[in-house]
Amino acid sequence: MAWRLADIPDLSGRVAVVTGANGGLGLETARVLARRRAHVVMAVRDPARGEAARDTVLRSVPAASLEIVELDLASLESVRAAAGRVAAAHPTIDILVNNAGIMATPRRMSPDGHELQLAVNHLGHFALTAALLPALARSAAGRIVSLTSTGRFRARPLDLDDPRMERGYDAWLAYGRSKLAALQFAVELHARLSAAGLPVRSVAADPGFARTDLQARSVREAPALGQRFFAVFVDRFGSTPLRGAMPQLRAATDPTAPGGALYALRFLLRGDPVRVPVIARHLGPGGRARMWHASESLTGMRFELPAERPTER
């Protein structure tokens, strides 16, 4: 049976955190969750753009419960500060959607000295999730959603001898590496949460090719042939942002979605959000463990799995 937005249950009393909620997939995700009565924390790098996005949501969902939190995923200091503000305001968090990302950008370093795509697409979300895990564990049905991409299929895992890709940088391979790490993270986090007996589920989502500012930004920053071709292809054949957000919305809200699963559009560009096989290299326990330890080392963050058990609200 096809899954529809109408299948999202009433989320009254639930708290959802969505990174990159100022545009594209994140904005549509925030809008839908707010329409289903969740309180949505819109975690954004630019507060002014966040305020404009909140106004956009309020025009279509006047009763939406929204707040803006400044979050720069490239900066671990910003991640820790944002997580502290969110956790102080919301001791219990029900949904975390690790949505924000950049794609195929020129080689740049984050403030912490990490390759920027890896920092934004994976390391920042790894650190944010670790910081918010105690609040997520207090939910009776906590859900963590991590976004991957088809770019993972041509990616190599993180090279611990060259984590900054100093020996030969390729924008698309760096992007794929970050999105492979996101999928490894989702699957490994599920395994660790399950082993700890926590009810929090870690689920992955692949939006396929959605028409968002991601492609345009890639062209603006690196107007190479590959970036321009991809932007034209997605503009012509890609799905709408709402359609592209459907896999992460299902991953975040479907009560039957199992931990460790991956959701995508049935036909990549079109179709309903469905569970798809997790087919990618380096997803065995050994590869996932290496990614995990590397991420801990690069971020300085550790996942403390709480012994506290949730209570129904």
N, C-alpha and C positions, 0 to 999 in steps of 0.2 A: 504494500500500500504506500502511495506517495506521501511524503512528509511535507506539510504546509506550515506557513507561519501561524495559522489558526491552531496548530497542534501545540504551540508553546503554552505551557500552563500559566495560570495567574502567578505573577512573581511578587505580589504584594508583600512588603516586609523584607524582601531580599535586597542585598547590596551587591552590585556588580561593578567591577573595575575594568575599564576598557582603555588600553593604551592606543595612542594615535587616533583618538576619537574625534579629531577636528575635521576629518575628511575621509573620502573613499569608503573602504570597507568598515573602518572604525566608526565613522559617523552613522552609517546605516545600522550597524550593530547596536550602537547606543540608542538610536531612535526606536528600534524594534523592542529592545529590552525595556525602555522607558514606557512605551505604549502598553507593554504587559505589566506595568506598574512596579517595576524594579526601581530602586534608587540607583542611579548610574553615576559613578565617579569617572569623569572624562579626564584621563591623564594625557596631557599634551605638552609638547615642547614649547610652544608659543602661546602664552595665556591669551593674547589678543585674538588669535585665530580660534582659540578654544571658546572664548566668549561669543564670537560670531557663530560658531557651530552650535553652541547652546541656544542662541536665538533662533537659529534655523530649526532645531528640533522643537522648540516651544511653539513655533508657528504651526507646525503640523500636529503636535501633541501638547496642547496648552496646559494639561495637568502634569506634565513630566516633572519628575523629581531628579534634578541634576546638580552636580557640583564640578568645579574645575580644579584640578591639581596640576601644578607645573611639574613636568617630568622630562628630563633629557636623558634618554637611554644610553647615550654615548658616554655619559659621565657617571661613574659609580657613586660619587659624592651626591649627585642629584638623585640617583636612584634611592640611596639610603634615606635622604631627606624626605623625598616624596612618600616612600613606604612608611616612614615614621609618622608623617601627617595623616596618611590614610588610616593606619592602624590605630592611632590615637582617637580619631573620630569614629571609627567603625571597628569595635573589638571583634565583631564577627563579619566575615566576608563570604559570600556564597558563590560568586563567579569571578574569575579572573581571566580576561581574554588578552593574551599577549599578541596583539595585532600589529603594532607599529613596525615599520620597516623601511629600508632603503634598498635600491636595486642597481647593480652594475655601475657604481660610481667610480671615479678616479681614485687611485690609491691615496688614502689620507689616514692619519692616525687620530685616535680619540684622545681626549685629555689625559687618559690613563696610559697612553702609549700602545693601544691595541689597534689592529686594522679595523677601520671604521665600520664596514659592513658586518663583520663578526661582532663588534661591540654593540651595535644597535639591534641587529636582528636576533642575536642569541645571548651574548654575555649580560647585557642589561636586563633582559627578561629573566635569565637564570638568577641574577642577584635579586630582582624584584620579587620573584616567586619565593625565594628562600626567606626574604624578609617578611613577606605576608603569610607564609605558611601557618604560623600559629593562629592567625585570624581565620584562615580558610578551614583549619582543622576544627574550629568551634562550630562550623556549620554542619547540620545533619546531612547535607547533600552537597558539599563543596565541589566545585568544578574548576579545573584549570585547563585552558585551551591554548595550544601553541600552534602558530601558523608555519607551515612548511610551503614548499613550492615544487613544481615539476623540475626546477633547476637542480634539485638534489640528485637527479639521476645521472648527471655528468660531473658530479662533484667528487673530490677526494676529501677524506677526513682531515681534521686539524692535524698539522704536522708540528709535533711538540719541539722539533729542532728548529722550526722556522714559523712560529705562530703569527708573525707580522708579515709573512709572505715577502720577505726582502729579496729572495733569490729568484724572483720572476713573478710579477703580479699580472693577473688576468682578471678583469672586472667581473666577467660572468662566472668564472670558476670560484672567485671569492664569494660571490653571491650564493652560488650553489652550495659552497661549503657551509655558509652560515645557515642555510635552510635545511641542509642535512643535519647539522648540529641541533637545530630546533626539533626535528623529528626524533633524533636519538634521545634528546632531553625528554620529550613527551613520553616515549616508551619506557625509558629507564626510570623516570619519576613514578610512572604507574607501578612498576615492579617494586620500587622501594616503599611506596605508600601501602601497597597491598601487603608486603611483608611485615609492615608495622601495624597492620590491622586498622588503618585509618579509612574512614568512608570517603575521603576526598578522591575524586577521579581525575586523572590526567588524560586528556584526549587531544588528538591532533586534527588539524583541518587544512585542506588545500583549496584555495579559492579558484584555482584554474587561471584563466586569462580574463580579468575584469578591467573595464575601462576606468582607471583612476588616475590621479596625478603621479603615481609611481613611475609610469613610463615617461611622461613629459619631463619629470624632474631628472630622470636618467639621461634624456637627450640634452637637457639644458646643461648638465654638468659634464657630460662626455658625449659630444655629438658625433660618435663614431658610426660606421655603417651598421654594425650589429644593433646598436641602440635605436637608430632611426628605423630600421626595418621592423624591429619588434614593436615599436610604438605605432607604426602604421598598421601592422597586422592586428594588434589588439584594438585599435580604434575602429577598424573595419569589421572584425569578426568577434571581438570580445563581448563578454556579457556585461550587463549593467552592474553597478556597484552593489545593489541590493541582491541580485542573483549571485554575485560572487561571494557575498557575505552569508549566504544560506548554509554552507557547510559549517562555518564556525558558530552560527546561531543554533544549528541542530546539536553540534558538539557541546555547546554551553547549556542547553535547556532540555534536551530530550531525556526524560527519566530513564529510558532504556539504553542510552548510549553507554557502552562499557568502557572502562578505563583501558588505555593502551590502543584504542581503536583510532582509525583515520577516516575522516569524512571528506568527500569531494563531490563535485557535480558528476552526475552519471556519465555525461559525454564530454567532460572537461570544459567545454565552452557553454554547454546547455544542459538542461535536464534537472532532475530533482537531486537534492543532497542525499547521498547514500554512503553507506560504509563500504570502503574499498580495501583490498589487500594491502598490507604494509610491505610493499615490494621495493626494497632499496638496499644498496650495499651497506656494509658496516653496521648493520642493526643487530648483530649478535651480541650476547652479553659482554664479550670482550671489548668490542668496539664501543659499545655504550659506556662501559666502565672507564675506558681511556678518555672519552669525551668528558665524562663527569669529573674525573680527577683533574683534567686540564682546566675545566671551567672553574672548579674550586680554586685552583692555583692562580688563575688569571684574575679572578674577581676578589679573592680573599673571603668569599662567602661560603658558609657551610649550612647544610640543611639539617636543622635540629628537628627531628620528628617528634611532635609533642605526645606525651603520655595522656594528656587531658582528652576526654571524650566529649563529643558534642551533645548539646541538648536541643530538643525540638523547640521552635519558636512559634 
